[in-house]
Amino acid sequence: CASIPVWPDSLESIARVFADDQNNLKLNLCLLLHLPDGSTEVFERRRMAKHQHGNAFYIPEKKVLATWKTPDRLWDLFGGKYTKKIRKDKVPEIIEKIGDIFSPPNIVDPTVGCLNLHRACSRIEIDPGAIDRDWCWLSVHYGFGENASVSLADLYRARQSGKKYISVDDGWVDVRAVDLKAVTAQPGSMISGQLAEGKNTLRVSRMELLRMKAALEVPLQIRNPTVNKETQVFQSILEMRLPDPIGEISGLASHLRGYQHHGVEWLAFLHENHLGGLLCDEMGLGKTHQVMALMAWLANCGKNKKPGIVVCPTTVISHWARKIRDHAPGICAFVYHGTDRELPDMSAPGSVLITSYGLLLRDIEALSRLGFSVAAFDEAQHIKNPSTQSYQAAKQLRADIKLVVTGTPVENRLGDLKSLMDLVLPGYLGSDEAFRQSYEAGQKGRLAQLRRLVRPFALRRTKSAVLDELPEKIEDFRYCQLTDSQVKLYRGAIDGRGRNLMAQLEKGGKDIPYIHIFALLMLLKQICNHPATIPGMDPSGLDSGKWELFRDIADACLENDEKIV
């Protein structure tokens, strides 16, 4: 034997797994030989029994003596036999002793194709129960494979009792491996408490239901959907749409583009479900129009007779008042501003109060006694700091739906997003400390999770995304001549500074005087715009062809009541 080569650490004990028609298993004990080139070969243990020498096996085909790579645990578990039959209901016990027999390096025969050990669900299903204005009653089920499922209540109880496997039609579920946190561990969730009380049907808010869907990495769907009112309402909530779509909105003087109409339907869904949101469309896409359309829709359908309120910077108050006057005649705007301000009578449907952040803070005691249908906070970056009194005043304002209207929900830090979400959906993102630990550390996977959580309640479209719906860009080029005084100054600059610079460049041998070149270019630009812009220049008697053209265009725009930016 001394001349026989030895391959140390080259043998593993594995099982070849078969199944019968009743899904009972038969395991044949095998040896897995690891070859020096990295490949493997399998030998039936029964056939190799006569070649066993203590803890080594002689491999006739290789003419080598192989020793164990890992301890031989299967021999004792097989009871010193080469085959072992296992009833389906006993399989989890075997798995617990020897590990997952359905995973490599064990060899699974095609007859076992219908049996699986599930460690991750492929979907989560809800079984709708009752629903009212505030709460949804439902049961949650985790789906595995094609048709197998286990209720959240059963998974929870199995974990609490120490049970490690649950039998399903096509195999078993590894209770320890299934992630329940996306459903049970969301901030402020009452689900764990209800499960601990032994409840199978859970009571959740609409916010919890949508947060559950957003947090999951697998689809959330209705289980065994049937055509009834409850199921339809649950489906519309999961899809974040109204059961009945909004048609043409009366009370608007201008037509909404497709993406704007979609935005109004999203806002209406939030209102109907007492939720809040962030309208974050890019500048120029009509955030103001969408908020006005929501208020007009509420006035028309009679769903909410309370007035609305718009809080914005002082410089934007006139903009909102003018927009409502020109584009939403179906609603009535009251400007609450100035030293002699008084709260108007807003009992008429469609009333909207427009005020500033400064006055919101000063008069919060009076304003907080009112109830509003919609509270829209325009350019909300002014209240992104939760430690300010303005932010606290915004939180005290009572409204059925609070909306943040901003093109920049995150400016410098993720905390900006957290404070705005806390304003419109209190508690949705949990405590400040938990948020910092989870997301502000910048972990890539965590930030992706945060995006999933926020996406249902933050609507942002860019111009490039809705380009097909925007009107064609019209470019009108106008050309003008330099005046005599501009020509004189221009030529003087070229003849003076320009000639000297050209002489320096032609001589060479010195560093290029870039600073003087740029200074000359700036001077020529100022001359072409208007010589009066040149520092130290006496403006009397100076004129500009460009300035005269601008005045003509501006006068024409003012005569036709057109806007100028």
Secondary structure as UniProt FT lines:
FT   TURN            2..3
FT   STRAND          6..19
FT   TURN            21..22
FT   STRAND          25..34
FT   TURN            36..37
FT   STRAND          40..44
FT   HELIX           45..48
FT   HELIX           49..51
FT   STRAND          52..53
FT   TURN            54..55
FT   STRAND          56..59
FT   TURN            60..63
FT   STRAND          64..68
FT   HELIX           74..77
FT   TURN            78..80
FT   STRAND          83..86
FT   HELIX           88..90
FT   HELIX           91..98
FT   TURN            101..102
FT   TURN            104..105
FT   STRAND          107..108
FT   HELIX           110..112
FT   TURN            113..114
FT   STRAND          116..118
FT   STRAND          123..131
FT   STRAND          135..144
FT   TURN            145..147
FT   STRAND          148..151
FT   HELIX           152..161
FT   STRAND          165..168
FT   TURN            169..170
FT   STRAND          171..174
FT   TURN            175..177
FT   HELIX           181..184
FT   TURN            187..188
FT   HELIX           191..196
FT   TURN            197..198
FT   STRAND          202..205
FT   HELIX           206..215
FT   STRAND          220..222
FT   HELIX           229..238
FT   TURN            239..240
FT   TURN            250..251
FT   HELIX           258..272
FT   TURN            273..274
FT   STRAND          277..279
FT   TURN            283..284
FT   HELIX           287..301
FT   STRAND          308..312
FT   HELIX           314..316
FT   HELIX           317..327
FT   TURN            329..330
FT   STRAND          332..335
FT   TURN            339..340
FT   TURN            349..350
FT   STRAND          351..356
FT   HELIX           357..362
FT   HELIX           364..367
FT   TURN            368..369
FT   STRAND          372..378
FT   HELIX           380..383
FT   TURN            386..387
FT   HELIX           389..396
FT   STRAND          399..405
FT   HELIX           414..424
FT   TURN            426..429
FT   HELIX           432..435
FT   HELIX           436..440
FT   HELIX           444..454
FT   HELIX           455..457
FT   STRAND          458..459
FT   TURN            463..466
FT   HELIX           467..469
FT   HELIX           484..493
FT   HELIX           494..498
FT   HELIX           499..507
FT   HELIX           514..529
FT   HELIX           531..533
FT   TURN            535..536
FT   TURN            540..541
FT   HELIX           545..559
FT   TURN            560..561
//
